[in-house]
Amino acid sequence: MNHLANEKAPSFIFATLPIVITLLLMCCQILYFGDFTPHVSLIISYLQNGYSIKTSIAAVDQLLNRGGILSMAWVMTLILIALSFGAAQEKNRLFSNNTE
């Protein structure tokens, strides 16, 4: 018999409580520090396109100036293609044991 069968699962409220607390704290922080809205577009631009930094070391410059999400798009595309290929193989039962 499964020993976990008698234990109750945590309710939805207790499972989402840390998320709600985090969101409320973030909202309070934004309100406390004031004018946050103009910087949102700059932050989104940095996330999408990356930022540019100039140091005196060429290797560090190359490492830090690689770009944002757009420079990683080929990796995300490769992952989506691999997952689609694996799903097609699973749907056609190519991974199943053929000893039946």
MIPA-563737 format. One record per atom (N, C-alpha, C): atom name; x, y, z. Coordinates in nm, 4 decimals. Example, Ala and Ser with C-alpha at 12.3 -4.5 7.8 and 13.67 -1.06 7.14 Angstrom:
2
[N; [1.3190; -0.5690; 0.7800]]
[CA; [1.2300; -0.4500; 0.7800]]
[C; [1.3200; -0.3300; 0.7800]]
[N; [1.2850; -0.2250; 0.7080]]
[CA; [1.3670; -0.1060; 0.7140]]
[C; [1.2900; 0.0030; 0.7870]]
This chain:
100
[N; [0.0840; -0.1176; 0.0000]]
[CA; [0.0000; 0.0000; 0.0000]]
[C; [0.0881; 0.1234; 0.0000]]
[N; [0.0451; 0.2205; -0.0701]]
[CA; [0.1209; 0.3443; -0.0824]]
[C; [0.1085; 0.4249; 0.0464]]
[N; [0.2215; 0.4607; 0.1072]]
[CA; [0.2169; 0.5369; 0.2317]]
[C; [0.1792; 0.6825; 0.2089]]
[N; [0.1855; 0.7300; 0.0851]]
[CA; [0.1477; 0.8674; 0.0547]]
[C; [-0.0020; 0.8833; 0.0307]]
[N; [-0.0735; 0.7733; 0.0237]]
[CA; [-0.2164; 0.7807; -0.0066]]
[C; [-0.2944; 0.8455; 0.1070]]
[N; [-0.2481; 0.8328; 0.2300]]
[CA; [-0.3196; 0.8891; 0.3441]]
[C; [-0.2881; 1.0365; 0.3674]]
[N; [-0.1797; 1.0867; 0.3079]]
[CA; [-0.1434; 1.2262; 0.3263]]
[C; [-0.2248; 1.3150; 0.2329]]
[N; [-0.2638; 1.4307; 0.2832]]
[CA; [-0.3390; 1.5244; 0.2013]]
[C; [-0.2425; 1.6099; 0.1195]]
[N; [-0.2817; 1.6401; -0.0021]]
[CA; [-0.2025; 1.7283; -0.0864]]
[C; [-0.2209; 1.8720; -0.0397]]
[N; [-0.1190; 1.9574; -0.0521]]
[CA; [-0.1357; 2.0964; -0.0106]]
[C; [-0.2407; 2.1647; -0.0969]]
[N; [-0.3148; 2.2528; -0.0335]]
[CA; [-0.4209; 2.3196; -0.1074]]
[C; [-0.3615; 2.4185; -0.2053]]
[N; [-0.4436; 2.4625; -0.2965]]
[CA; [-0.3992; 2.5540; -0.4015]]
[C; [-0.3534; 2.6868; -0.3427]]
[N; [-0.4186; 2.7316; -0.2377]]
[CA; [-0.3838; 2.8602; -0.1767]]
[C; [-0.2434; 2.8555; -0.1181]]
[N; [-0.2114; 2.7487; -0.0470]]
[CA; [-0.0793; 2.7388; 0.0125]]
[C; [0.0287; 2.7144; -0.0923]]
[N; [-0.0077; 2.6510; -0.2030]]
[CA; [0.0898; 2.6271; -0.3086]]
[C; [0.1246; 2.7559; -0.3822]]
[N; [0.0291; 2.8484; -0.3948]]
[CA; [0.0543; 2.9720; -0.4684]]
[C; [0.0879; 3.0893; -0.3778]]
[N; [0.0900; 3.0701; -0.2483]]
[CA; [0.1167; 3.1792; -0.1554]]
[C; [0.2541; 3.2442; -0.1768]]
[N; [0.3623; 3.1704; -0.1970]]
[CA; [0.4911; 3.2370; -0.2223]]
[C; [0.4904; 3.3232; -0.3482]]
[N; [0.4188; 3.2817; -0.4496]]
[CA; [0.4111; 3.3596; -0.5728]]
[C; [0.3384; 3.4904; -0.5485]]
[N; [0.2283; 3.4845; -0.4779]]
[CA; [0.1498; 3.6052; -0.4488]]
[C; [0.2305; 3.7008; -0.3617]]
[N; [0.2991; 3.6506; -0.2617]]
[CA; [0.3808; 3.7352; -0.1753]]
[C; [0.4921; 3.8026; -0.2545]]
[N; [0.5558; 3.7280; -0.3428]]
[CA; [0.6621; 3.7844; -0.4259]]
[C; [0.6085; 3.8946; -0.5154]]
[N; [0.4940; 3.8727; -0.5782]]
[CA; [0.4355; 3.9757; -0.6642]]
[C; [0.3987; 4.1009; -0.5853]]
[N; [0.3434; 4.0842; -0.4667]]
[CA; [0.3092; 4.2000; -0.3839]]
[C; [0.4343; 4.2765; -0.3411]]
[N; [0.5389; 4.2057; -0.3044]]
[CA; [0.6633; 4.2720; -0.2676]]
[C; [0.7249; 4.3461; -0.3856]]
[N; [0.7167; 4.2881; -0.5041]]
[CA; [0.7678; 4.3557; -0.6230]]
[C; [0.6892; 4.4825; -0.6518]]
[N; [0.5575; 4.4773; -0.6383]]
[CA; [0.4748; 4.5962; -0.6603]]
[C; [0.5081; 4.7050; -0.5595]]
[N; [0.5267; 4.6677; -0.4338]]
[CA; [0.5638; 4.7654; -0.3313]]
[C; [0.7003; 4.8269; -0.3606]]
[N; [0.7922; 4.7454; -0.4076]]
[CA; [0.9252; 4.7957; -0.4396]]
[C; [0.9196; 4.8942; -0.5557]]
[N; [0.8413; 4.8647; -0.6572]]
[CA; [0.8274; 4.9553; -0.7710]]
[C; [0.7647; 5.0865; -0.7270]]
[N; [0.6623; 5.0795; -0.6428]]
[CA; [0.5986; 5.2016; -0.5942]]
[C; [0.6920; 5.2821; -0.5042]]
[N; [0.7730; 5.2156; -0.4253]]
[CA; [0.8629; 5.2837; -0.3329]]
[C; [0.9750; 5.3564; -0.4076]]
[N; [1.0329; 5.2891; -0.5063]]
[CA; [1.1451; 5.3494; -0.5771]]
[C; [1.1008; 5.4482; -0.6837]]
[N; [0.9734; 5.4638; -0.7037]]
[CA; [0.9237; 5.5732; -0.7861]]
[C; [0.9131; 5.5414; -0.9335]]
[N; [0.9640; 5.6318; -1.0128]]
[CA; [0.9425; 5.6331; -1.1571]]
[C; [1.0148; 5.5173; -1.2246]]
[N; [0.9452; 5.4099; -1.2439]]
[CA; [1.0024; 5.2880; -1.3011]]
[C; [0.9649; 5.2712; -1.4480]]
[N; [0.8564; 5.3339; -1.4904]]
[CA; [0.8002; 5.3110; -1.6232]]
[C; [0.8945; 5.3438; -1.7387]]
[N; [0.9692; 5.4555; -1.7378]]
[CA; [1.0571; 5.4824; -1.8527]]
[C; [1.1674; 5.3799; -1.8703]]
[N; [1.2042; 5.3129; -1.7637]]
[CA; [1.3137; 5.2165; -1.7726]]
[C; [1.2688; 5.0791; -1.8205]]
[N; [1.1398; 5.0555; -1.8281]]
[CA; [1.0897; 4.9246; -1.8708]]
[C; [1.1307; 4.8965; -2.0145]]
[N; [1.1166; 4.9953; -2.1033]]
[CA; [1.1533; 4.9729; -2.2438]]
[C; [1.3033; 4.9497; -2.2584]]
[N; [1.3829; 5.0147; -2.1765]]
[CA; [1.5276; 4.9936; -2.1799]]
[C; [1.5635; 4.8535; -2.1322]]
[N; [1.4979; 4.8069; -2.0275]]
[CA; [1.5235; 4.6721; -1.9761]]
[C; [1.4820; 4.5667; -2.0785]]
[N; [1.3664; 4.5859; -2.1411]]
[CA; [1.3206; 4.4914; -2.2436]]
[C; [1.4153; 4.4913; -2.3624]]
[N; [1.4648; 4.6089; -2.4003]]
[CA; [1.5609; 4.6176; -2.5111]]
[C; [1.6898; 4.5433; -2.4775]]
[N; [1.7379; 4.5569; -2.3537]]
[CA; [1.8579; 4.4839; -2.3129]]
[C; [1.8349; 4.3335; -2.3148]]
[N; [1.7173; 4.2898; -2.2707]]
[CA; [1.6886; 4.1464; -2.2705]]
[C; [1.6806; 4.0902; -2.4113]]
[N; [1.6213; 4.1674; -2.5017]]
[CA; [1.6014; 4.1176; -2.6372]]
[C; [1.7265; 4.1293; -2.7221]]
[N; [1.7924; 4.2437; -2.7174]]
[CA; [1.9048; 4.2684; -2.8076]]
[C; [2.0407; 4.2582; -2.7406]]
[N; [2.0436; 4.2562; -2.6096]]
[CA; [2.1702; 4.2552; -2.5375]]
[C; [2.2204; 4.3968; -2.5161]]
[N; [2.3241; 4.4106; -2.4392]]
[CA; [2.3817; 4.5418; -2.4132]]
[C; [2.5265; 4.5409; -2.4561]]
[N; [2.5820; 4.6586; -2.4662]]
[CA; [2.7200; 4.6716; -2.5105]]
[C; [2.8035; 4.7289; -2.3971]]
[N; [2.9136; 4.6651; -2.3680]]
[CA; [3.0031; 4.7108; -2.2623]]
[C; [3.1451; 4.7083; -2.3162]]
[N; [3.2243; 4.8041; -2.2749]]
[CA; [3.3620; 4.8157; -2.3222]]
[C; [3.4561; 4.8056; -2.2032]]
[N; [3.5380; 4.7015; -2.2012]]
[CA; [3.6404; 4.6872; -2.0993]]
[C; [3.7758; 4.6905; -2.1675]]
[N; [3.8807; 4.6824; -2.0933]]
[CA; [4.0146; 4.6846; -2.1531]]
[C; [4.0615; 4.5451; -2.1941]]
[N; [3.9839; 4.4439; -2.1652]]
[CA; [4.0221; 4.3065; -2.1973]]
[C; [3.9339; 4.2562; -2.3107]]
[N; [3.9938; 4.2183; -2.4213]]
[CA; [3.9193; 4.1792; -2.5410]]
[C; [3.8361; 4.0526; -2.5179]]
[N; [3.8885; 3.9572; -2.4428]]
[CA; [3.8152; 3.8326; -2.4181]]
[C; [3.6889; 3.8589; -2.3362]]
[N; [3.6969; 3.9506; -2.2410]]
[CA; [3.5807; 3.9850; -2.1596]]
[C; [3.4776; 4.0588; -2.2447]]
[N; [3.5247; 4.1491; -2.3318]]
[CA; [3.4330; 4.2191; -2.4225]]
[C; [3.3587; 4.1214; -2.5122]]
[N; [3.4289; 4.0246; -2.5662]]
[CA; [3.3658; 3.9258; -2.6531]]
[C; [3.2636; 3.8427; -2.5767]]
[N; [3.2923; 3.8101; -2.4525]]
[CA; [3.2022; 3.7292; -2.3710]]
[C; [3.0767; 3.8060; -2.3314]]
[N; [3.0926; 3.9335; -2.2957]]
[CA; [2.9800; 4.0117; -2.2456]]
[C; [2.8944; 4.0740; -2.3545]]
[N; [2.9451; 4.0868; -2.4754]]
[CA; [2.8716; 4.1531; -2.5836]]
[C; [2.8142; 4.0552; -2.6844]]
[N; [2.7706; 3.9413; -2.6398]]
[CA; [2.7171; 3.8400; -2.7306]]
[C; [2.5743; 3.8668; -2.7722]]
[N; [2.5000; 3.9436; -2.6991]]
[CA; [2.3627; 3.9748; -2.7374]]
[C; [2.2625; 3.9151; -2.6423]]
[N; [2.1366; 3.9382; -2.6737]]
[CA; [2.0284; 3.8936; -2.5872]]
[C; [1.9559; 3.7738; -2.6451]]
[N; [1.8251; 3.7781; -2.6352]]
[CA; [1.7414; 3.6663; -2.6787]]
[C; [1.7509; 3.6450; -2.8293]]
[N; [1.7624; 3.7521; -2.9054]]
[CA; [1.7690; 3.7374; -3.0509]]
[C; [1.8945; 3.6636; -3.0950]]
[N; [2.0040; 3.6781; -3.0214]]
[CA; [2.1248; 3.6054; -3.0589]]
[C; [2.1152; 3.4571; -3.0237]]
[N; [2.0196; 3.4204; -2.9373]]
[CA; [2.0009; 3.2804; -2.8999]]
[C; [1.8838; 3.2154; -2.9735]]
[N; [1.8280; 3.2851; -3.0716]]
[CA; [1.7098; 3.2337; -3.1407]]
[C; [1.7386; 3.1023; -3.2127]]
[N; [1.8590; 3.0861; -3.2653]]
[CA; [1.8892; 2.9617; -3.3358]]
[C; [1.8895; 2.8431; -3.2402]]
[N; [1.9291; 2.8639; -3.1146]]
[CA; [1.9276; 2.7562; -3.0161]]
[C; [1.7834; 2.7175; -2.9836]]
[N; [1.6982; 2.8188; -2.9664]]
[CA; [1.5573; 2.7905; -2.9367]]
[C; [1.4903; 2.7194; -3.0550]]
[N; [1.5249; 2.7605; -3.1762]]
[CA; [1.4698; 2.6943; -3.2946]]
[C; [1.5162; 2.5491; -3.3023]]
[N; [1.6422; 2.5251; -3.2725]]
[CA; [1.6952; 2.3885; -3.2730]]
[C; [1.6246; 2.3015; -3.1694]]
[N; [1.5987; 2.3566; -3.0525]]
[CA; [1.5289; 2.2819; -2.9474]]
[C; [1.3865; 2.2495; -2.9907]]
[N; [1.3165; 2.3469; -3.0499]]
[CA; [1.1795; 2.3220; -3.0962]]
[C; [1.1754; 2.2164; -3.2061]]
[N; [1.2713; 2.2203; -3.2970]]
[CA; [1.2757; 2.1194; -3.4036]]
[C; [1.3041; 1.9813; -3.3445]]
[N; [1.3967; 1.9735; -3.2482]]
[CA; [1.4283; 1.8448; -3.1856]]
[C; [1.3084; 1.7898; -3.1095]]
[N; [1.2368; 1.8765; -3.0376]]
[CA; [1.1181; 1.8302; -2.9660]]
[C; [1.0086; 1.7850; -3.0616]]
[N; [0.9917; 1.8553; -3.1729]]
[CA; [0.8920; 1.8147; -3.2721]]
[C; [0.9284; 1.6803; -3.3341]]
[N; [1.0567; 1.6618; -3.3634]]
[CA; [1.1019; 1.5352; -3.4208]]
[C; [1.0813; 1.4206; -3.3222]]
[N; [1.1131; 1.4444; -3.1954]]
[CA; [1.0927; 1.3420; -3.0932]]
[C; [0.9452; 1.3103; -3.0738]]
[N; [0.8588; 1.4137; -3.0802]]
[CA; [0.7144; 1.3905; -3.0661]]
[C; [0.6607; 1.3094; -3.1831]]
[N; [0.7104; 1.3364; -3.3021]]
[CA; [0.6669; 1.2594; -3.4196]]
[C; [0.7101; 1.1135; -3.4075]]
[N; [0.8314; 1.0914; -3.3570]]
[CA; [0.8775; 0.9544; -3.3381]]
[C; [0.7965; 0.8834; -3.2300]]
[N; [0.7646; 0.9536; -3.1240]]
[CA; [0.6854; 0.8938; -3.0171]]
[C; [0.5442; 0.8626; -3.0651]]
[N; [0.4876; 0.9521; -3.1445]]
[CA; [0.3523; 0.9304; -3.1976]]
[C; [0.3483; 0.8081; -3.2887]]
[N; [0.4535; 0.7856; -3.3642]]
[CA; [0.4602; 0.6706; -3.4545]]
[C; [0.5174; 0.5465; -3.3869]]
[N; [0.5374; 0.5552; -3.2571]]
[CA; [0.5815; 0.4433; -3.1732]]
[C; [0.7163; 0.3852; -3.2186]]
[N; [0.8085; 0.4723; -3.2537]]
[CA; [0.9417; 0.4257; -3.2927]]
[C; [1.0278; 0.3911; -3.1709]]
[N; [0.9894; 0.4395; -3.0530]]
[CA; [1.0639; 0.4126; -2.9315]]
[C; [1.0122; 0.2926; -2.8556]]
[N; [0.9011; 0.2355; -2.9002]]
[CA; [0.8410; 0.1267; -2.8239]]
[C; [0.9199; -0.0035; -2.8424]]
[N; [0.8991; -0.0932; -2.7497]]
[CA; [0.9658; -0.2231; -2.7547]]
[C; [0.8897; -0.3113; -2.8529]]
[N; [0.9590; -0.3624; -2.9519]]
[CA; [0.8926; -0.4409; -3.0582]]
[C; [0.8935; -0.5904; -3.0294]]
[N; [0.8879; -0.6299; -2.9050]]
[CA; [0.8909; -0.7724; -2.8711]]
[C; [0.7509; -0.8310; -2.8568]]
[N; [0.6491; -0.7575; -2.8884]]
[CA; [0.5118; -0.8059; -2.8710]]
[C; [0.4765; -0.9092; -2.9749]]
